[in-house]
Amino acid sequence: MKTSHSTLLSKLGIFASIFILMFATGCGKKVSRVGSDSVIDLSGNWNDTDSRLVAEEMLNDCLTKPWYQNAVKAKSGEVPVIVIGQIRNLSSEHINTNTFINDIQRVLINSGKVEFVANSEERRQLRGEIDDQKSNATDETAKERGQETGADIMLTGSINSIVDQSGGETVKFYQVDLELTDLQSHKKLWIDSKKIKKLIEKSALKL
């Protein structure tokens, strides 16, 4: 009996060691550097790849539509000036819309076909700096109020999502809506939508 008991304890010890080794291996962390434009989708949630690709596809297409040539013609050949309004996150998850806004601005500015002015929050900061310069900067370098460039067009939009789940499968549907509005007439110049659908399948636990 004593020998059998010792054998049992020995086997339990071996199993415990194997379990600890498997747990330690499973909990290990490996970090690899990848390209910033690499397509990596771990959770199926909205990510940097979605933000970049949606901005590039929608805004590059936007600049080919009739509103653009009409806007240039109305300004006697000068490019239109755009300001970014609100991009609302109406989805079921947290999305950093500032990243999406920056991607939008990057695409439009790099096109060379439009100019941008600061948004309302940035303008408040800039005006505060101008007021500070009145008291602290030299007359030759201090900037004055009332010299801002007015925007011609405002870009606004939203990100929506629908989640459908059954068993081990989840389908996430995203719809991004963007539009351009003439600030003087309030006419809608361009409206477009981009849809993304993702299927997330949970793999069975393998030992």
C-alpha positions as CSV (number, residue, x, y, z in Angstrom):
1,M,0.0,0.0,0.0
2,K,2.8,2.3,0.9
3,T,4.5,1.8,-2.5
4,S,1.2,2.3,-4.3
5,H,0.6,5.5,-2.3
6,S,4.1,6.8,-3.2
7,T,3.5,5.9,-6.9
8,L,0.2,7.9,-6.8
9,L,1.9,10.9,-5.3
10,S,4.6,10.7,-7.8
11,K,2.2,10.6,-10.7
12,L,0.2,13.5,-9.3
13,G,3.5,15.4,-9.0
14,I,4.3,14.8,-12.6
15,F,0.8,15.9,-13.7
16,A,1.1,19.0,-11.6
17,S,4.4,19.8,-13.2
18,I,3.0,19.3,-16.7
19,F,0.0,21.5,-15.9
20,I,2.2,24.3,-14.4
21,L,4.4,24.1,-17.5
22,M,1.4,24.3,-19.9
23,F,0.0,27.2,-17.9
24,A,3.3,29.1,-17.9
25,T,3.7,28.5,-21.6
26,G,0.2,29.7,-22.3
27,C,0.7,32.8,-20.3
28,G,3.9,33.8,-21.9
29,K,4.0,37.0,-24.0
30,K,5.7,37.6,-27.3
31,V,6.0,41.1,-28.8
32,S,6.9,41.6,-32.4
33,R,7.3,44.8,-34.3
34,V,5.2,45.0,-37.5
35,G,4.6,47.7,-40.1
36,S,2.2,50.4,-39.1
37,D,0.1,49.6,-42.3
38,S,-0.1,45.9,-41.5
39,V,-3.6,44.4,-41.5
40,I,-4.1,42.8,-38.0
41,D,-7.5,42.0,-36.8
42,L,-7.5,40.4,-33.4
43,S,-10.9,41.1,-31.8
44,G,-13.0,42.0,-34.9
45,N,-13.6,45.5,-33.4
46,W,-13.1,48.7,-35.4
47,N,-9.3,49.3,-35.6
48,D,-6.6,51.4,-37.2
49,T,-6.8,49.4,-40.5
50,D,-10.5,50.1,-40.8
51,S,-10.0,53.8,-40.1
52,R,-7.2,54.2,-42.6
53,L,-8.8,52.1,-45.4
54,V,-12.2,53.7,-45.0
55,A,-10.8,57.2,-45.1
56,E,-8.7,56.5,-48.2
57,E,-11.5,54.9,-50.1
58,M,-14.2,57.4,-49.3
59,L,-12.2,60.6,-49.6
60,N,-10.3,59.6,-52.7
61,D,-13.6,58.9,-54.3
62,C,-15.1,62.1,-52.9
63,L,-12.6,64.2,-54.8
64,T,-13.7,62.8,-58.1
65,K,-17.4,63.8,-57.8
66,P,-19.0,66.8,-59.5
67,W,-19.1,69.0,-56.3
68,Y,-15.3,69.4,-56.5
69,Q,-15.1,71.0,-59.9
70,N,-18.1,73.1,-59.2
71,A,-16.5,74.4,-55.9
72,V,-13.2,75.2,-57.7
73,K,-15.1,77.0,-60.5
74,A,-17.1,79.0,-57.9
75,K,-13.8,80.2,-56.4
76,S,-12.3,81.2,-59.7
77,G,-9.8,78.3,-59.8
78,E,-8.9,78.3,-56.1
79,V,-9.2,75.1,-54.1
80,P,-12.0,74.8,-51.5
81,V,-11.3,75.3,-47.8
82,I,-12.7,72.6,-45.6
83,V,-13.3,72.4,-41.8
84,I,-14.0,69.2,-40.0
85,G,-17.2,69.2,-37.9
86,Q,-18.4,66.4,-35.7
87,I,-17.8,62.8,-36.5
88,R,-20.1,60.9,-34.1
89,N,-19.5,57.4,-32.8
90,L,-23.0,55.8,-32.8
91,S,-21.7,52.3,-32.7
92,S,-21.9,49.8,-29.8
93,E,-18.2,50.0,-29.0
94,H,-15.6,52.7,-28.0
95,I,-14.1,54.2,-31.2
96,N,-11.5,57.0,-31.1
97,T,-13.0,59.2,-33.8
98,N,-9.9,61.6,-33.5
99,T,-7.8,58.9,-35.2
100,F,-10.4,58.6,-38.0
101,I,-10.5,62.4,-38.4
102,N,-6.7,62.6,-38.7
103,D,-6.8,59.9,-41.4
104,I,-9.5,61.9,-43.3
105,Q,-7.4,65.1,-43.1
106,R,-4.3,63.2,-44.2
107,V,-6.0,61.9,-47.3
108,L,-7.5,65.3,-48.3
109,I,-4.4,67.4,-47.6
110,N,-2.0,65.0,-49.4
111,S,-4.3,65.1,-52.4
112,G,-3.4,68.8,-52.8
113,K,-7.0,69.5,-53.9
114,V,-8.3,71.2,-50.7
115,E,-7.1,73.3,-47.8
116,F,-8.0,72.9,-44.2
117,V,-8.7,75.3,-41.4
118,A,-8.7,74.5,-37.7
119,N,-11.8,73.1,-36.1
120,S,-13.8,75.0,-33.4
121,E,-11.8,73.6,-30.5
122,E,-8.5,74.3,-32.2
123,R,-9.6,77.9,-33.1
124,R,-10.4,78.6,-29.4
125,Q,-6.8,77.6,-28.5
126,L,-5.4,79.7,-31.4
127,R,-7.4,82.7,-30.4
128,G,-6.2,82.3,-26.8
129,E,-2.6,82.3,-28.1
130,I,-3.2,85.5,-30.1
131,D,-4.6,87.2,-27.1
132,D,-1.5,86.2,-25.1
133,Q,0.7,87.6,-27.8
134,K,-0.9,91.0,-27.5
135,S,0.6,91.3,-24.0
136,N,3.9,89.4,-24.4
137,A,5.1,89.4,-28.0
138,T,6.7,92.3,-29.9
139,D,4.5,94.4,-32.1
140,E,6.3,93.1,-35.2
141,T,5.6,89.4,-34.4
142,A,2.2,89.6,-32.6
143,K,-0.7,88.2,-34.6
144,E,-4.0,89.9,-34.9
145,R,-7.6,88.8,-34.5
146,G,-9.9,89.0,-37.5
147,Q,-7.4,87.6,-40.0
148,E,-8.6,84.0,-40.1
149,T,-9.4,82.2,-43.4
150,G,-13.1,81.2,-43.4
151,A,-14.0,77.6,-44.5
152,D,-16.2,77.1,-47.5
153,I,-17.3,73.6,-46.6
154,M,-17.9,71.5,-43.5
155,L,-17.3,67.7,-43.4
156,T,-19.4,65.8,-40.8
157,G,-20.3,62.1,-40.3
158,S,-21.0,59.2,-38.1
159,I,-20.0,55.6,-37.5
160,N,-22.7,53.0,-36.8
161,S,-22.6,49.3,-36.0
162,I,-24.9,46.3,-35.7
163,V,-23.8,43.1,-33.9
164,D,-25.5,39.7,-34.6
165,Q,-24.4,36.8,-32.5
166,S,-25.3,33.1,-32.4
167,G,-23.3,30.3,-30.7
168,G,-19.7,30.7,-31.4
169,E,-20.1,33.1,-34.3
170,T,-20.5,36.9,-34.3
171,V,-21.1,39.2,-37.3
172,K,-20.2,42.8,-36.9
173,F,-21.5,45.3,-39.4
174,Y,-20.1,48.9,-39.6
175,Q,-21.5,51.7,-41.6
176,V,-19.6,55.0,-42.0
177,D,-21.6,58.0,-43.3
178,L,-19.8,61.2,-44.4
179,E,-21.2,64.3,-46.0
180,L,-20.0,67.7,-47.2
181,T,-22.2,70.8,-46.6
182,D,-21.7,74.3,-48.1
183,L,-21.4,76.7,-45.1
184,Q,-23.0,79.6,-47.0
185,S,-26.0,78.0,-48.5
186,H,-26.2,74.9,-46.2
187,K,-26.6,72.8,-49.4
188,K,-25.5,69.2,-49.2
189,L,-22.7,68.8,-51.7
190,W,-21.7,65.1,-51.3
191,I,-23.0,62.2,-49.2
192,D,-21.5,58.7,-49.2
193,S,-21.5,55.5,-47.1
194,K,-18.9,52.8,-46.6
195,K,-20.0,49.4,-45.2
196,I,-17.7,46.8,-43.5
197,K,-18.9,43.3,-42.4
198,K,-16.7,41.0,-40.2
199,L,-17.3,37.4,-39.2
200,I,-15.7,36.4,-35.9
201,E,-15.6,32.6,-35.2
202,K,-14.5,31.3,-31.8
203,S,-12.2,28.3,-32.1
204,A,-12.8,25.2,-29.9
205,L,-10.5,24.9,-26.9
206,K,-7.7,22.5,-27.7
207,L,-5.6,20.8,-25.0
